[in-house]
Amino acid sequence: MKKGLIWLPLIAFLGVLAIVATGLFRPADTVVRSALVGHELPEFALPAMVGGVPAVDKARFTQGTPRLLNVFASWCVPCIAEAPQLMKLKELGVPIEGVAVRDTPENIGGFLARHGNPYVAVGDDREGRLQLAIGSSGVPESYVIDGKGRIVLQHIGDIRDDDVAAIAAAVARAR
């Protein structure tokens, strides 16, 4: 019996090593699954962030046309990086609604002047209430919303060039 106990630490070590090795060699799942995909947007009405660009409210998302809801900020470096891709989506006919979080009208106006304005409307979410209500953990973050106001896709992080076709296709499928 005592001779068998001497091997117990080695067996435990090999078991832990096997578990660690399995975790290292298994491909990582990089997709973050949102609990809000498939649910309706919450009720909200944000004032317009900049002059000449309409405000954003839930009613805009329930008029039958799928659209992209993009959460962004002027102080966000990845938001600058995704600006050209948002312009490509706009050129592809994707309506994009912007939600500017924790920002000022002056800074957002400058951001849009420097990097282009892909948005049909930009709402002012200075306190981040809508951002939290839709499950956004940071900026940038984008949501494909069907024409009935239901979230069908959540894209975390900046939209990259290789994401444009998939997001445009998701908007088209949401029709």
C-alpha positions in Angstrom: 0.0 0.0 0.0 2.8 2.4 1.0 4.6 1.7 -2.3 1.6 2.8 -4.3 1.3 6.1 -2.4 4.8 7.2 -3.6 3.5 7.3 -7.1 0.4 9.5 -6.3 2.2 12.9 -6.6 3.6 11.9 -10.0 0.1 10.7 -11.2 -1.4 14.0 -10.0 1.3 16.0 -11.8 0.8 14.1 -15.0 -3.0 14.6 -14.8 -2.6 18.4 -14.3 0.0 18.5 -17.2 -2.5 16.7 -19.4 -5.3 19.2 -18.6 -2.9 22.2 -19.3 -1.6 20.6 -22.6 -5.2 20.1 -23.8 -6.0 23.8 -23.1 -2.9 24.9 -24.9 -3.4 22.9 -28.1 -7.2 23.3 -28.5 -8.1 26.2 -30.8 -9.5 29.1 -28.8 -13.0 30.3 -29.4 -12.6 34.0 -30.0 -16.3 34.7 -30.4 -18.0 36.5 -27.5 -21.6 35.4 -27.5 -24.0 38.1 -26.5 -27.0 37.3 -24.3 -28.9 40.1 -26.1 -28.7 38.7 -29.6 -32.3 37.7 -30.6 -33.8 40.2 -28.1 -35.4 43.6 -28.8 -33.6 46.8 -28.3 -34.7 48.5 -25.1 -36.8 51.7 -25.2 -34.6 54.7 -25.6 -34.5 58.2 -27.1 -31.1 59.9 -27.3 -30.8 63.6 -28.2 -28.8 64.6 -31.3 -25.1 64.8 -30.6 -24.2 67.3 -33.4 -26.2 69.9 -35.3 -27.6 68.8 -38.7 -27.6 65.1 -37.8 -30.8 63.6 -36.4 -31.2 62.1 -33.0 -31.4 58.3 -32.4 -34.3 56.5 -30.8 -35.8 53.0 -30.8 -38.5 54.0 -33.3 -35.8 54.4 -36.0 -35.1 50.7 -35.7 -38.6 49.5 -36.0 -39.6 51.0 -39.4 -38.8 47.8 -41.4 -35.3 48.6 -42.6 -32.4 46.7 -41.0 -29.5 48.9 -39.9 -26.2 49.0 -38.1 -26.0 50.5 -34.6 -22.4 51.6 -33.9 -21.3 52.6 -30.5 -18.2 54.9 -30.7 -16.4 57.9 -29.2 -14.0 60.6 -30.5 -11.4 59.6 -27.9 -11.4 55.9 -29.1 -8.3 55.0 -31.2 -10.0 51.8 -32.6 -13.0 54.0 -33.6 -10.6 56.0 -35.9 -9.3 52.7 -37.3 -12.8 51.5 -38.2 -13.9 54.8 -39.8 -12.9 53.8 -43.4 -14.8 50.4 -43.0 -18.0 52.2 -41.8 -17.7 54.5 -44.9 -17.5 51.3 -47.1 -20.6 49.9 -45.4 -22.4 53.2 -46.1 -21.3 53.0 -49.7 -22.8 49.5 -49.8 -26.1 51.0 -48.7 -26.0 50.0 -45.0 -27.8 52.6 -42.9 -25.7 53.3 -39.8 -26.9 54.9 -36.6 -24.2 56.2 -34.3 -24.3 56.3 -30.5 -21.5 58.6 -29.1 -20.7 57.6 -25.6 -19.0 59.7 -22.9 -18.2 62.5 -25.3 -19.0 66.1 -26.2 -20.7 67.6 -29.3 -17.5 69.6 -30.2 -15.3 66.5 -30.1 -17.7 64.3 -32.1 -18.2 67.1 -34.6 -14.4 67.3 -35.1 -14.1 63.5 -35.2 -16.7 63.3 -38.0 -15.1 66.2 -39.9 -11.7 64.4 -39.8 -12.7 60.8 -40.4 -15.9 61.1 -42.4 -19.5 60.8 -41.4 -21.1 57.4 -42.2 -24.0 58.0 -39.9 -27.6 58.8 -40.8 -28.1 59.8 -37.1 -25.9 60.3 -34.1 -27.3 60.1 -30.5 -25.7 61.5 -27.4 -25.2 58.9 -24.7 -22.9 60.9 -22.4 -23.6 58.8 -19.4 -23.4 55.5 -21.3 -26.9 54.3 -20.3 -27.9 52.9 -23.6 -24.4 51.4 -24.0 -25.0 49.4 -20.8 -28.6 48.6 -21.7 -27.6 46.9 -24.9 -24.8 44.9 -23.3 -21.9 46.9 -24.9 -18.7 46.5 -22.9 -16.7 49.1 -24.7 -16.1 51.1 -27.9 -16.3 50.5 -30.7 -19.0 48.0 -30.8 -21.6 47.4 -33.5 -25.0 45.7 -33.7 -27.0 44.6 -36.7 -30.7 45.4 -35.9 -33.5 43.9 -38.0 -36.4 46.1 -39.2 -38.4 45.2 -36.1 -35.9 46.4 -33.6 -34.4 43.0 -32.7 -30.6 42.5 -32.3 -29.4 39.9 -34.8 -25.6 40.3 -34.5 -23.2 41.9 -32.2 -19.7 42.8 -33.4 -17.3 43.5 -30.6 -14.3 45.8 -31.4 -13.5 47.7 -34.5 -14.8 46.6 -37.8 -11.9 45.6 -40.0 -11.7 45.4 -43.7 -12.3 41.6 -43.7 -15.5 42.1 -41.6 -17.2 44.5 -44.0 -18.7 41.8 -46.3 -20.0 39.7 -43.4 -21.6 42.7 -41.7 -23.2 43.8 -45.0 -24.5 40.3 -45.6 -25.9 40.1 -42.0 -27.8 43.4 -42.7 -29.1 42.0 -46.0 -30.2 38.7 -44.3 -32.0 40.7 -41.6 -34.5 42.1 -44.2 
